[in-house]
Amino acid sequence: MLLVEDEPAILKLGATMLGKLGYMMLKANTPGEAIRLAGEHVGEINLLITDVVMPKMNGRDSIQKPFSTRDLAIKVRDALGESDGSD
């Protein structure tokens, strides 16, 4: 998973939330850094979470801020095709 956010506090919060949910991730605060990390990373990056509006690039489908850990967990599980156990 690659988390990209230009606001340092939100990047730290998102990484903390995802870490508590058991996800391992790469973190970047600029699109350029994200591209560099992805290029250097050995293995698969199966999900990209990015701010919709970022300097020099933007995303298409993101969770609305502010978001809770529960909201983030639901979106990530949905994107990864994971079940939440309630099925």
PyMOL Python script that loads the backbone (N, CA, C, O; Angstrom):
from pymol import cmd

cmd.read_pdbstr("""\
ATOM      1  N   MET A   1       0.851  -1.163   0.000  1.00  0.00           N
ATOM      2  CA  MET A   1       0.000   0.000   0.000  1.00  0.00           C
ATOM      3  C   MET A   1       0.904   1.235   0.000  1.00  0.00           C
ATOM      4  O   MET A   1       1.940   1.262   0.664  1.00  0.00           O
ATOM      5  N   LEU A   2       0.501   2.232  -0.739  1.00  0.00           N
ATOM      6  CA  LEU A   2       1.235   3.488  -0.818  1.00  0.00           C
ATOM      7  C   LEU A   2       0.282   4.614  -0.421  1.00  0.00           C
ATOM      8  O   LEU A   2      -0.747   4.826  -1.063  1.00  0.00           O
ATOM      9  N   LEU A   3       0.636   5.329   0.639  1.00  0.00           N
ATOM     10  CA  LEU A   3      -0.162   6.441   1.149  1.00  0.00           C
ATOM     11  C   LEU A   3       0.547   7.737   0.787  1.00  0.00           C
ATOM     12  O   LEU A   3       1.704   7.944   1.150  1.00  0.00           O
ATOM     13  N   VAL A   4      -0.168   8.622   0.056  1.00  0.00           N
ATOM     14  CA  VAL A   4       0.418   9.886  -0.392  1.00  0.00           C
ATOM     15  C   VAL A   4      -0.470  11.028   0.087  1.00  0.00           C
ATOM     16  O   VAL A   4      -1.658  11.082  -0.231  1.00  0.00           O
ATOM     17  N   GLU A   5       0.124  11.943   0.857  1.00  0.00           N
ATOM     18  CA  GLU A   5      -0.619  13.067   1.425  1.00  0.00           C
ATOM     19  C   GLU A   5       0.352  14.208   1.661  1.00  0.00           C
ATOM     20  O   GLU A   5       1.413  14.011   2.252  1.00  0.00           O
ATOM     21  N   ASP A   6      -0.005  15.408   1.201  1.00  0.00           N
ATOM     22  CA  ASP A   6       0.913  16.545   1.332  1.00  0.00           C
ATOM     23  C   ASP A   6       0.826  17.251   2.686  1.00  0.00           C
ATOM     24  O   ASP A   6       1.701  18.054   3.012  1.00  0.00           O
ATOM     25  N   GLU A   7      -0.198  16.972   3.470  1.00  0.00           N
ATOM     26  CA  GLU A   7      -0.305  17.532   4.824  1.00  0.00           C
ATOM     27  C   GLU A   7       0.357  16.559   5.795  1.00  0.00           C
ATOM     28  O   GLU A   7      -0.155  15.457   5.996  1.00  0.00           O
ATOM     29  N   PRO A   8       1.486  16.937   6.405  1.00  0.00           N
ATOM     30  CA  PRO A   8       2.211  16.016   7.281  1.00  0.00           C
ATOM     31  C   PRO A   8       1.373  15.417   8.403  1.00  0.00           C
ATOM     32  O   PRO A   8       1.512  14.231   8.700  1.00  0.00           O
ATOM     33  N   ALA A   9       0.513  16.202   9.029  1.00  0.00           N
ATOM     34  CA  ALA A   9      -0.307  15.685  10.130  1.00  0.00           C
ATOM     35  C   ALA A   9      -1.286  14.623   9.644  1.00  0.00           C
ATOM     36  O   ALA A   9      -1.510  13.623  10.327  1.00  0.00           O
ATOM     37  N   ILE A  10      -1.867  14.835   8.474  1.00  0.00           N
ATOM     38  CA  ILE A  10      -2.821  13.862   7.924  1.00  0.00           C
ATOM     39  C   ILE A  10      -2.090  12.613   7.458  1.00  0.00           C
ATOM     40  O   ILE A  10      -2.603  11.505   7.616  1.00  0.00           O
ATOM     41  N   LEU A  11      -0.897  12.770   6.887  1.00  0.00           N
ATOM     42  CA  LEU A  11      -0.084  11.621   6.486  1.00  0.00           C
ATOM     43  C   LEU A  11       0.231  10.762   7.712  1.00  0.00           C
ATOM     44  O   LEU A  11       0.093   9.539   7.670  1.00  0.00           O
ATOM     45  N   LYS A  12       0.649  11.399   8.792  1.00  0.00           N
ATOM     46  CA  LYS A  12       0.980  10.676  10.022  1.00  0.00           C
ATOM     47  C   LYS A  12      -0.258   9.995  10.595  1.00  0.00           C
ATOM     48  O   LYS A  12      -0.187   8.837  11.007  1.00  0.00           O
ATOM     49  N   LEU A  13      -1.390  10.695  10.628  1.00  0.00           N
ATOM     50  CA  LEU A  13      -2.633  10.133  11.149  1.00  0.00           C
ATOM     51  C   LEU A  13      -3.089   8.940  10.317  1.00  0.00           C
ATOM     52  O   LEU A  13      -3.438   7.894  10.865  1.00  0.00           O
ATOM     53  N   GLY A  14      -3.087   9.092   8.996  1.00  0.00           N
ATOM     54  CA  GLY A  14      -3.492   7.997   8.121  1.00  0.00           C
ATOM     55  C   GLY A  14      -2.597   6.780   8.285  1.00  0.00           C
ATOM     56  O   GLY A  14      -3.081   5.649   8.332  1.00  0.00           O
ATOM     57  N   ALA A  15      -1.287   7.009   8.372  1.00  0.00           N
ATOM     58  CA  ALA A  15      -0.340   5.909   8.551  1.00  0.00           C
ATOM     59  C   ALA A  15      -0.560   5.212   9.895  1.00  0.00           C
ATOM     60  O   ALA A  15      -0.471   3.987   9.987  1.00  0.00           O
ATOM     61  N   THR A  16      -0.847   5.998  10.933  1.00  0.00           N
ATOM     62  CA  THR A  16      -1.115   5.421  12.252  1.00  0.00           C
ATOM     63  C   THR A  16      -2.378   4.567  12.218  1.00  0.00           C
ATOM     64  O   THR A  16      -2.400   3.453  12.740  1.00  0.00           O
ATOM     65  N   MET A  17      -3.431   5.104  11.597  1.00  0.00           N
ATOM     66  CA  MET A  17      -4.695   4.359  11.496  1.00  0.00           C
ATOM     67  C   MET A  17      -4.499   3.047  10.743  1.00  0.00           C
ATOM     68  O   MET A  17      -4.922   1.987  11.204  1.00  0.00           O
ATOM     69  N   LEU A  18      -3.860   3.127   9.590  1.00  0.00           N
ATOM     70  CA  LEU A  18      -3.654   1.926   8.771  1.00  0.00           C
ATOM     71  C   LEU A  18      -2.738   0.932   9.472  1.00  0.00           C
ATOM     72  O   LEU A  18      -2.951  -0.277   9.381  1.00  0.00           O
ATOM     73  N   GLY A  19      -1.723   1.428  10.169  1.00  0.00           N
ATOM     74  CA  GLY A  19      -0.837   0.543  10.921  1.00  0.00           C
ATOM     75  C   GLY A  19      -1.582  -0.204  12.009  1.00  0.00           C
ATOM     76  O   GLY A  19      -1.352  -1.396  12.213  1.00  0.00           O
ATOM     77  N   LYS A  20      -2.484   0.491  12.719  1.00  0.00           N
ATOM     78  CA  LYS A  20      -3.284  -0.157  13.758  1.00  0.00           C
ATOM     79  C   LYS A  20      -4.228  -1.204  13.182  1.00  0.00           C
ATOM     80  O   LYS A  20      -4.609  -2.156  13.864  1.00  0.00           O
ATOM     81  N   LEU A  21      -4.601  -1.017  11.913  1.00  0.00           N
ATOM     82  CA  LEU A  21      -5.459  -1.997  11.233  1.00  0.00           C
ATOM     83  C   LEU A  21      -4.655  -3.165  10.669  1.00  0.00           C
ATOM     84  O   LEU A  21      -5.222  -4.105  10.113  1.00  0.00           O
ATOM     85  N   GLY A  22      -3.324  -3.100  10.816  1.00  0.00           N
ATOM     86  CA  GLY A  22      -2.470  -4.205  10.393  1.00  0.00           C
ATOM     87  C   GLY A  22      -1.905  -4.089   8.995  1.00  0.00           C
ATOM     88  O   GLY A  22      -1.325  -5.048   8.487  1.00  0.00           O
ATOM     89  N   TYR A  23      -2.059  -2.940   8.362  1.00  0.00           N
ATOM     90  CA  TYR A  23      -1.550  -2.766   7.000  1.00  0.00           C
ATOM     91  C   TYR A  23      -0.124  -2.224   7.023  1.00  0.00           C
ATOM     92  O   TYR A  23       0.218  -1.372   7.843  1.00  0.00           O
ATOM     93  N   MET A  24       0.693  -2.728   6.119  1.00  0.00           N
ATOM     94  CA  MET A  24       2.042  -2.219   5.912  1.00  0.00           C
ATOM     95  C   MET A  24       1.972  -1.246   4.745  1.00  0.00           C
ATOM     96  O   MET A  24       1.270  -1.496   3.764  1.00  0.00           O
ATOM     97  N   MET A  25       2.704  -0.132   4.849  1.00  0.00           N
ATOM     98  CA  MET A  25       2.604   0.845   3.777  1.00  0.00           C
ATOM     99  C   MET A  25       3.885   1.624   3.582  1.00  0.00           C
ATOM    100  O   MET A  25       4.741   1.711   4.463  1.00  0.00           O
ATOM    101  N   LEU A  26       3.980   2.183   2.395  1.00  0.00           N
ATOM    102  CA  LEU A  26       4.979   3.190   2.084  1.00  0.00           C
ATOM    103  C   LEU A  26       4.283   4.528   2.245  1.00  0.00           C
ATOM    104  O   LEU A  26       3.085   4.635   1.984  1.00  0.00           O
ATOM    105  N   LYS A  27       5.016   5.556   2.674  1.00  0.00           N
ATOM    106  CA  LYS A  27       4.420   6.880   2.869  1.00  0.00           C
ATOM    107  C   LYS A  27       5.201   7.905   2.063  1.00  0.00           C
ATOM    108  O   LYS A  27       6.431   7.870   2.010  1.00  0.00           O
ATOM    109  N   ALA A  28       4.468   8.819   1.435  1.00  0.00           N
ATOM    110  CA  ALA A  28       5.101   9.895   0.671  1.00  0.00           C
ATOM    111  C   ALA A  28       4.283  11.161   0.855  1.00  0.00           C
ATOM    112  O   ALA A  28       3.064  11.114   1.017  1.00  0.00           O
ATOM    113  N   ASN A  29       4.993  12.323   0.827  1.00  0.00           N
ATOM    114  CA  ASN A  29       4.249  13.573   0.975  1.00  0.00           C
ATOM    115  C   ASN A  29       4.204  14.399  -0.305  1.00  0.00           C
ATOM    116  O   ASN A  29       3.679  15.512  -0.300  1.00  0.00           O
ATOM    117  N   THR A  30       4.747  13.873  -1.400  1.00  0.00           N
ATOM    118  CA  THR A  30       4.619  14.519  -2.709  1.00  0.00           C
ATOM    119  C   THR A  30       4.407  13.449  -3.773  1.00  0.00           C
ATOM    120  O   THR A  30       4.810  12.302  -3.581  1.00  0.00           O
ATOM    121  N   PRO A  31       3.782  13.806  -4.890  1.00  0.00           N
ATOM    122  CA  PRO A  31       3.644  12.844  -5.977  1.00  0.00           C
ATOM    123  C   PRO A  31       4.995  12.328  -6.469  1.00  0.00           C
ATOM    124  O   PRO A  31       5.137  11.140  -6.759  1.00  0.00           O
ATOM    125  N   GLY A  32       5.979  13.208  -6.564  1.00  0.00           N
ATOM    126  CA  GLY A  32       7.301  12.794  -7.020  1.00  0.00           C
ATOM    127  C   GLY A  32       7.932  11.766  -6.104  1.00  0.00           C
ATOM    128  O   GLY A  32       8.530  10.793  -6.565  1.00  0.00           O
ATOM    129  N   GLU A  33       7.797  11.984  -4.799  1.00  0.00           N
ATOM    130  CA  GLU A  33       8.339  11.026  -3.835  1.00  0.00           C
ATOM    131  C   GLU A  33       7.603   9.692  -3.945  1.00  0.00           C
ATOM    132  O   GLU A  33       8.222   8.634  -3.828  1.00  0.00           O
ATOM    133  N   ALA A  34       6.299   9.730  -4.166  1.00  0.00           N
ATOM    134  CA  ALA A  34       5.515   8.504  -4.319  1.00  0.00           C
ATOM    135  C   ALA A  34       5.978   7.707  -5.538  1.00  0.00           C
ATOM    136  O   ALA A  34       6.119   6.486  -5.468  1.00  0.00           O
ATOM    137  N   ILE A  35       6.213   8.392  -6.643  1.00  0.00           N
ATOM    138  CA  ILE A  35       6.683   7.727  -7.858  1.00  0.00           C
ATOM    139  C   ILE A  35       8.055   7.104  -7.625  1.00  0.00           C
ATOM    140  O   ILE A  35       8.321   5.983  -8.059  1.00  0.00           O
ATOM    141  N   ARG A  36       8.925   7.846  -6.933  1.00  0.00           N
ATOM    142  CA  ARG A  36      10.259   7.319  -6.629  1.00  0.00           C
ATOM    143  C   ARG A  36      10.166   6.081  -5.743  1.00  0.00           C
ATOM    144  O   ARG A  36      10.811   5.070  -6.023  1.00  0.00           O
ATOM    145  N   LEU A  37       9.362   6.152  -4.670  1.00  0.00           N
ATOM    146  CA  LEU A  37       9.207   5.015  -3.767  1.00  0.00           C
ATOM    147  C   LEU A  37       8.645   3.797  -4.493  1.00  0.00           C
ATOM    148  O   LEU A  37       9.113   2.676  -4.296  1.00  0.00           O
ATOM    149  N   ALA A  38       7.642   4.027  -5.330  1.00  0.00           N
ATOM    150  CA  ALA A  38       7.043   2.915  -6.076  1.00  0.00           C
ATOM    151  C   ALA A  38       8.059   2.274  -7.015  1.00  0.00           C
ATOM    152  O   ALA A  38       8.080   1.053  -7.170  1.00  0.00           O
ATOM    153  N   GLY A  39       8.900   3.096  -7.639  1.00  0.00           N
ATOM    154  CA  GLY A  39       9.911   2.565  -8.544  1.00  0.00           C
ATOM    155  C   GLY A  39      10.990   1.776  -7.836  1.00  0.00           C
ATOM    156  O   GLY A  39      11.528   0.819  -8.392  1.00  0.00           O
ATOM    157  N   GLU A  40      11.311   2.167  -6.614  1.00  0.00           N
ATOM    158  CA  GLU A  40      12.355   1.490  -5.840  1.00  0.00           C
ATOM    159  C   GLU A  40      11.838   0.288  -5.070  1.00  0.00           C
ATOM    160  O   GLU A  40      12.619  -0.569  -4.657  1.00  0.00           O
ATOM    161  N   HIS A  41      10.526   0.218  -4.874  1.00  0.00           N
ATOM    162  CA  HIS A  41       9.939  -0.836  -4.043  1.00  0.00           C
ATOM    163  C   HIS A  41       9.998  -2.192  -4.742  1.00  0.00           C
ATOM    164  O   HIS A  41       9.593  -2.339  -5.895  1.00  0.00           O
ATOM    165  N   VAL A  42      10.511  -3.164  -4.016  1.00  0.00           N
ATOM    166  CA  VAL A  42      10.518  -4.539  -4.525  1.00  0.00           C
ATOM    167  C   VAL A  42       9.229  -5.184  -4.059  1.00  0.00           C
ATOM    168  O   VAL A  42       8.931  -5.191  -2.865  1.00  0.00           O
ATOM    169  N   GLY A  43       8.477  -5.715  -4.975  1.00  0.00           N
ATOM    170  CA  GLY A  43       7.209  -6.333  -4.623  1.00  0.00           C
ATOM    171  C   GLY A  43       6.048  -5.527  -5.157  1.00  0.00           C
ATOM    172  O   GLY A  43       6.208  -4.538  -5.872  1.00  0.00           O
ATOM    173  N   GLU A  44       4.888  -5.986  -4.783  1.00  0.00           N
ATOM    174  CA  GLU A  44       3.648  -5.415  -5.302  1.00  0.00           C
ATOM    175  C   GLU A  44       3.117  -4.322  -4.387  1.00  0.00           C
ATOM    176  O   GLU A  44       3.162  -4.455  -3.164  1.00  0.00           O
ATOM    177  N   ILE A  45       2.620  -3.251  -4.970  1.00  0.00           N
ATOM    178  CA  ILE A  45       1.861  -2.234  -4.239  1.00  0.00           C
ATOM    179  C   ILE A  45       0.422  -2.433  -4.686  1.00  0.00           C
ATOM    180  O   ILE A  45       0.066  -2.124  -5.823  1.00  0.00           O
ATOM    181  N   ASN A  46      -0.402  -2.949  -3.784  1.00  0.00           N
ATOM    182  CA  ASN A  46      -1.751  -3.333  -4.197  1.00  0.00           C
ATOM    183  C   ASN A  46      -2.816  -2.271  -3.963  1.00  0.00           C
ATOM    184  O   ASN A  46      -3.983  -2.480  -4.292  1.00  0.00           O
ATOM    185  N   LEU A  47      -2.421  -1.125  -3.393  1.00  0.00           N
ATOM    186  CA  LEU A  47      -3.388  -0.051  -3.208  1.00  0.00           C
ATOM    187  C   LEU A  47      -2.651   1.271  -3.078  1.00  0.00           C
ATOM    188  O   LEU A  47      -1.628   1.359  -2.399  1.00  0.00           O
ATOM    189  N   LEU A  48      -3.176   2.295  -3.730  1.00  0.00           N
ATOM    190  CA  LEU A  48      -2.666   3.658  -3.625  1.00  0.00           C
ATOM    191  C   LEU A  48      -3.758   4.504  -2.984  1.00  0.00           C
ATOM    192  O   LEU A  48      -4.881   4.569  -3.484  1.00  0.00           O
ATOM    193  N   ILE A  49      -3.418   5.151  -1.875  1.00  0.00           N
ATOM    194  CA  ILE A  49      -4.337   6.100  -1.240  1.00  0.00           C
ATOM    195  C   ILE A  49      -3.665   7.457  -1.342  1.00  0.00           C
ATOM    196  O   ILE A  49      -2.555   7.652  -0.847  1.00  0.00           O
ATOM    197  N   THR A  50      -4.350   8.397  -1.990  1.00  0.00           N
ATOM    198  CA  THR A  50      -3.771   9.714  -2.198  1.00  0.00           C
ATOM    199  C   THR A  50      -4.809  10.802  -1.991  1.00  0.00           C
ATOM    200  O   THR A  50      -6.012  10.573  -2.118  1.00  0.00           O
ATOM    201  N   ASP A  51      -4.330  11.966  -1.675  1.00  0.00           N
ATOM    202  CA  ASP A  51      -5.190  13.134  -1.584  1.00  0.00           C
ATOM    203  C   ASP A  51      -5.733  13.418  -2.992  1.00  0.00           C
ATOM    204  O   ASP A  51      -5.023  13.211  -3.976  1.00  0.00           O
ATOM    205  N   VAL A  52      -6.964  13.883  -3.096  1.00  0.00           N
ATOM    206  CA  VAL A  52      -7.531  14.189  -4.410  1.00  0.00           C
ATOM    207  C   VAL A  52      -6.812  15.370  -5.051  1.00  0.00           C
ATOM    208  O   VAL A  52      -6.539  15.360  -6.251  1.00  0.00           O
ATOM    209  N   VAL A  53      -6.508  16.381  -4.253  1.00  0.00           N
ATOM    210  CA  VAL A  53      -5.826  17.561  -4.775  1.00  0.00           C
ATOM    211  C   VAL A  53      -4.431  17.611  -4.169  1.00  0.00           C
ATOM    212  O   VAL A  53      -4.263  17.777  -2.961  1.00  0.00           O
ATOM    213  N   MET A  54      -3.425  17.461  -5.047  1.00  0.00           N
ATOM    214  CA  MET A  54      -2.035  17.504  -4.611  1.00  0.00           C
ATOM    215  C   MET A  54      -1.273  18.404  -5.565  1.00  0.00           C
ATOM    216  O   MET A  54      -1.687  18.589  -6.710  1.00  0.00           O
ATOM    217  N   PRO A  55      -0.166  18.965  -5.107  1.00  0.00           N
ATOM    218  CA  PRO A  55       0.637  19.778  -6.016  1.00  0.00           C
ATOM    219  C   PRO A  55       1.102  18.960  -7.221  1.00  0.00           C
ATOM    220  O   PRO A  55       1.683  17.888  -7.052  1.00  0.00           O
ATOM    221  N   LYS A  56       0.858  19.445  -8.405  1.00  0.00           N
ATOM    222  CA  LYS A  56       1.304  18.870  -9.672  1.00  0.00           C
ATOM    223  C   LYS A  56       0.547  17.629 -10.132  1.00  0.00           C
ATOM    224  O   LYS A  56       0.719  17.221 -11.281  1.00  0.00           O
ATOM    225  N   MET A  57      -0.286  17.006  -9.290  1.00  0.00           N
ATOM    226  CA  MET A  57      -1.083  15.832  -9.672  1.00  0.00           C
ATOM    227  C   MET A  57      -2.351  15.812  -8.835  1.00  0.00           C
ATOM    228  O   MET A  57      -2.438  16.489  -7.810  1.00  0.00           O
ATOM    229  N   ASN A  58      -3.340  15.027  -9.278  1.00  0.00           N
ATOM    230  CA  ASN A  58      -4.523  14.848  -8.441  1.00  0.00           C
ATOM    231  C   ASN A  58      -5.099  13.454  -8.634  1.00  0.00           C
ATOM    232  O   ASN A  58      -4.802  12.771  -9.613  1.00  0.00           O
ATOM    233  N   GLY A  59      -5.932  13.045  -7.676  1.00  0.00           N
ATOM    234  CA  GLY A  59      -6.535  11.716  -7.690  1.00  0.00           C
ATOM    235  C   GLY A  59      -7.969  11.765  -8.166  1.00  0.00           C
ATOM    236  O   GLY A  59      -8.499  12.837  -8.456  1.00  0.00           O
ATOM    237  N   ARG A  60      -8.602  10.598  -8.247  1.00  0.00           N
ATOM    238  CA  ARG A  60      -9.958  10.514  -8.769  1.00  0.00           C
ATOM    239  C   ARG A  60     -10.969  10.069  -7.718  1.00  0.00           C
ATOM    240  O   ARG A  60     -12.042  10.665  -7.624  1.00  0.00           O
ATOM    241  N   ASP A  61     -10.665   9.046  -6.928  1.00  0.00           N
ATOM    242  CA  ASP A  61     -11.637   8.477  -5.993  1.00  0.00           C
ATOM    243  C   ASP A  61     -10.982   8.378  -4.617  1.00  0.00           C
ATOM    244  O   ASP A  61     -10.128   7.518  -4.400  1.00  0.00           O
ATOM    245  N   SER A  62     -11.379   9.260  -3.677  1.00  0.00           N
ATOM    246  CA  SER A  62     -10.803   9.260  -2.314  1.00  0.00           C
ATOM    247  C   SER A  62     -11.897   9.336  -1.276  1.00  0.00           C
ATOM    248  O   SER A  62     -13.021   9.735  -1.582  1.00  0.00           O
ATOM    249  N   ILE A  63     -11.574   8.950  -0.029  1.00  0.00           N
ATOM    250  CA  ILE A  63     -12.483   9.089   1.102  1.00  0.00           C
ATOM    251  C   ILE A  63     -12.525  10.563   1.499  1.00  0.00           C
ATOM    252  O   ILE A  63     -11.507  11.250   1.421  1.00  0.00           O
ATOM    253  N   GLN A  64     -13.675  11.051   1.916  1.00  0.00           N
ATOM    254  CA  GLN A  64     -13.813  12.455   2.308  1.00  0.00           C
ATOM    255  C   GLN A  64     -13.134  12.710   3.648  1.00  0.00           C
ATOM    256  O   GLN A  64     -13.252  11.905   4.572  1.00  0.00           O
ATOM    257  N   LYS A  65     -12.427  13.827   3.753  1.00  0.00           N
ATOM    258  CA  LYS A  65     -11.840  14.248   5.030  1.00  0.00           C
ATOM    259  C   LYS A  65     -12.869  15.086   5.774  1.00  0.00           C
ATOM    260  O   LYS A  65     -13.659  15.766   5.120  1.00  0.00           O
ATOM    261  N   PRO A  66     -12.906  15.078   7.066  1.00  0.00           N
ATOM    262  CA  PRO A  66     -12.139  14.187   7.946  1.00  0.00           C
ATOM    263  C   PRO A  66     -12.741  12.789   7.909  1.00  0.00           C
ATOM    264  O   PRO A  66     -13.934  12.623   7.658  1.00  0.00           O
ATOM    265  N   PHE A  67     -11.906  11.785   8.161  1.00  0.00           N
ATOM    266  CA  PHE A  67     -12.377  10.409   8.133  1.00  0.00           C
ATOM    267  C   PHE A  67     -11.995   9.717   9.435  1.00  0.00           C
ATOM    268  O   PHE A  67     -11.004  10.054  10.083  1.00  0.00           O
ATOM    269  N   SER A  68     -12.817   8.739   9.791  1.00  0.00           N
ATOM    270  CA  SER A  68     -12.548   7.964  11.006  1.00  0.00           C
ATOM    271  C   SER A  68     -11.769   6.711  10.625  1.00  0.00           C
ATOM    272  O   SER A  68     -11.675   6.357   9.450  1.00  0.00           O
ATOM    273  N   THR A  69     -11.217   6.050  11.629  1.00  0.00           N
ATOM    274  CA  THR A  69     -10.514   4.783  11.381  1.00  0.00           C
ATOM    275  C   THR A  69     -11.472   3.780  10.760  1.00  0.00           C
ATOM    276  O   THR A  69     -11.088   3.033   9.860  1.00  0.00           O
ATOM    277  N   ARG A  70     -12.717   3.754  11.229  1.00  0.00           N
ATOM    278  CA  ARG A  70     -13.716   2.829  10.691  1.00  0.00           C
ATOM    279  C   ARG A  70     -13.985   3.111   9.212  1.00  0.00           C
ATOM    280  O   ARG A  70     -14.010   2.192   8.394  1.00  0.00           O
ATOM    281  N   ASP A  71     -14.187   4.390   8.875  1.00  0.00           N
ATOM    282  CA  ASP A  71     -14.427   4.758   7.477  1.00  0.00           C
ATOM    283  C   ASP A  71     -13.247   4.351   6.597  1.00  0.00           C
ATOM    284  O   ASP A  71     -13.433   3.818   5.503  1.00  0.00           O
ATOM    285  N   LEU A  72     -12.030   4.608   7.084  1.00  0.00           N
ATOM    286  CA  LEU A  72     -10.831   4.255   6.335  1.00  0.00           C
ATOM    287  C   LEU A  72     -10.730   2.747   6.165  1.00  0.00           C
ATOM    288  O   LEU A  72     -10.417   2.265   5.076  1.00  0.00           O
ATOM    289  N   ALA A  73     -10.991   2.000   7.231  1.00  0.00           N
ATOM    290  CA  ALA A  73     -10.924   0.534   7.163  1.00  0.00           C
ATOM    291  C   ALA A  73     -11.910  -0.017   6.139  1.00  0.00           C
ATOM    292  O   ALA A  73     -11.570  -0.912   5.366  1.00  0.00           O
ATOM    293  N   ILE A  74     -13.120   0.511   6.130  1.00  0.00           N
ATOM    294  CA  ILE A  74     -14.146   0.052   5.181  1.00  0.00           C
ATOM    295  C   ILE A  74     -13.700   0.317   3.744  1.00  0.00           C
ATOM    296  O   ILE A  74     -13.797  -0.566   2.892  1.00  0.00           O
ATOM    297  N   LYS A  75     -13.208   1.536   3.469  1.00  0.00           N
ATOM    298  CA  LYS A  75     -12.775   1.883   2.113  1.00  0.00           C
ATOM    299  C   LYS A  75     -11.600   1.021   1.660  1.00  0.00           C
ATOM    300  O   LYS A  75     -11.570   0.556   0.521  1.00  0.00           O
ATOM    301  N   VAL A  76     -10.626   0.806   2.556  1.00  0.00           N
ATOM    302  CA  VAL A  76      -9.451   0.012   2.200  1.00  0.00           C
ATOM    303  C   VAL A  76      -9.855  -1.435   1.944  1.00  0.00           C
ATOM    304  O   VAL A  76      -9.444  -2.026   0.946  1.00  0.00           O
ATOM    305  N   ARG A  77     -10.655  -2.007   2.837  1.00  0.00           N
ATOM    306  CA  ARG A  77     -11.109  -3.393   2.630  1.00  0.00           C
ATOM    307  C   ARG A  77     -11.882  -3.532   1.338  1.00  0.00           C
ATOM    308  O   ARG A  77     -11.710  -4.510   0.610  1.00  0.00           O
ATOM    309  N   ASP A  78     -12.734  -2.561   1.046  1.00  0.00           N
ATOM    310  CA  ASP A  78     -13.504  -2.582  -0.195  1.00  0.00           C
ATOM    311  C   ASP A  78     -12.578  -2.530  -1.412  1.00  0.00           C
ATOM    312  O   ASP A  78     -12.751  -3.290  -2.365  1.00  0.00           O
ATOM    313  N   ALA A  79     -11.603  -1.636  -1.371  1.00  0.00           N
ATOM    314  CA  ALA A  79     -10.682  -1.488  -2.504  1.00  0.00           C
ATOM    315  C   ALA A  79      -9.835  -2.733  -2.713  1.00  0.00           C
ATOM    316  O   ALA A  79      -9.504  -3.078  -3.848  1.00  0.00           O
ATOM    317  N   LEU A  80      -9.484  -3.407  -1.624  1.00  0.00           N
ATOM    318  CA  LEU A  80      -8.655  -4.608  -1.716  1.00  0.00           C
ATOM    319  C   LEU A  80      -9.467  -5.877  -1.904  1.00  0.00           C
ATOM    320  O   LEU A  80      -8.913  -6.963  -2.073  1.00  0.00           O
ATOM    321  N   GLY A  81     -10.807  -5.729  -1.871  1.00  0.00           N
ATOM    322  CA  GLY A  81     -11.674  -6.899  -2.048  1.00  0.00           C
ATOM    323  C   GLY A  81     -11.670  -7.802  -0.839  1.00  0.00           C
ATOM    324  O   GLY A  81     -11.928  -9.000  -0.955  1.00  0.00           O
ATOM    325  N   GLU A  82     -11.375  -7.235   0.338  1.00  0.00           N
ATOM    326  CA  GLU A  82     -11.352  -8.008   1.569  1.00  0.00           C
ATOM    327  C   GLU A  82     -12.715  -7.976   2.234  1.00  0.00           C
ATOM    328  O   GLU A  82     -13.440  -6.986   2.135  1.00  0.00           O
ATOM    329  N   SER A  83     -13.058  -9.053   2.908  1.00  0.00           N
ATOM    330  CA  SER A  83     -14.305  -9.119   3.664  1.00  0.00           C
ATOM    331  C   SER A  83     -14.064  -8.588   5.061  1.00  0.00           C
ATOM    332  O   SER A  83     -12.977  -8.747   5.617  1.00  0.00           O
ATOM    333  N   ASP A  84     -15.092  -7.949   5.634  1.00  0.00           N
ATOM    334  CA  ASP A  84     -14.971  -7.472   7.007  1.00  0.00           C
ATOM    335  C   ASP A  84     -15.433  -8.514   8.012  1.00  0.00           C
ATOM    336  O   ASP A  84     -15.487  -8.247   9.213  1.00  0.00           O
ATOM    337  N   GLY A  85     -15.768  -9.710   7.516  1.00  0.00           N
ATOM    338  CA  GLY A  85     -16.179 -10.791   8.408  1.00  0.00           C
ATOM    339  C   GLY A  85     -17.660 -10.821   8.692  1.00  0.00           C
ATOM    340  O   GLY A  85     -18.133 -11.737   9.364  1.00  0.00           O
ATOM    341  N   SER A  86     -18.416  -9.841   8.198  1.00  0.00           N
ATOM    342  CA  SER A  86     -19.855  -9.804   8.481  1.00  0.00           C
ATOM    343  C   SER A  86     -20.681 -10.479   7.388  1.00  0.00           C
ATOM    344  O   SER A  86     -21.909 -10.511   7.471  1.00  0.00           O
ATOM    345  N   ASP A  87     -20.018 -11.014   6.371  1.00  0.00           N
ATOM    346  CA  ASP A  87     -20.741 -11.668   5.265  1.00  0.00           C
ATOM    347  C   ASP A  87     -21.222 -13.048   5.665  1.00  0.00           C
ATOM    348  O   ASP A  87     -21.847 -13.741   4.861  1.00  0.00           O
TER     349      ASP A  87
END
""", "prot")
cmd.dss("prot")
cmd.show_as("cartoon", "prot")
cmd.util.cbc("prot")
cmd.orient("prot")
